[in-house]
Amino acid sequence: MADDSTLKYSIDLSFEEIRLPPFQDILIVGRKCPQGKIGLSKSFEYLVPNEFLSFNVDDEIVEAVFINKRVLNKIDKESVMRILKEKVFPYVSECEILKIDFKVRMYYSSLEEEV
């Protein structure tokens, strides 16, 4: 019995450059995340030394937050943490790592100078 069918392939292909680490702004680490704060800290030492600061968090679900120093040059740590606690922490589960895009846009409403 002859097989008259022809095998064909259909492939969709895309690619893009990635940066290490694969996030830019903030990383939230759940308390029961397998990698843990120490493991992630060591990874950062090798991948992007001196680019992120880590902060321990007093929360039942969240263990730590890693914040890119670029963000902290624009807005203070307390303000960032307050925003995260209000808007993001309620959605974090204890076994996950959450990547946060935290874009800070600076603007002045009016500038006046005396001449």
Long-range contacts (C-beta under 8 A, 24 or more apart in sequence): 20-47, 20-48, 21-47, 21-48, 22-99, 23-99, 23-100, 23-101, 24-68, 24-101, 25-67, 25-68, 25-70, 25-71, 25-100, 25-101, 25-102, 25-103, 26-65, 26-66, 26-67, 26-68, 26-71, 26-80, 26-84, 26-99, 26-100, 26-102, 27-52, 27-65, 27-66, 27-97, 27-98, 27-99, 27-100, 28-62, 28-64, 28-65, 28-84, 28-88, 28-89, 28-92, 28-97, 28-98, 28-100, 29-62, 29-63, 29-64, 29-65, 29-66, 29-97, 30-61, 30-62, 30-63, 30-92, 30-93, 30-94, 30-95, 30-96, 30-97, 30-98, 31-59, 31-60, 31-61, 31-62, 31-63, 31-94, 32-94, 32-95, 33-63, 33-94, 33-95, 33-96, 33-97, 34-95, 35-97, 36-63, 37-63, 37-64, 40-64, 40-66, 40-97, 53-77, 55-81, 57-81, 59-85, 59-89, 60-94, 61-89, 61-92, 61-93, 61-94, 62-89, 62-92, 71-102, 71-104, 74-104, 74-106, 75-104
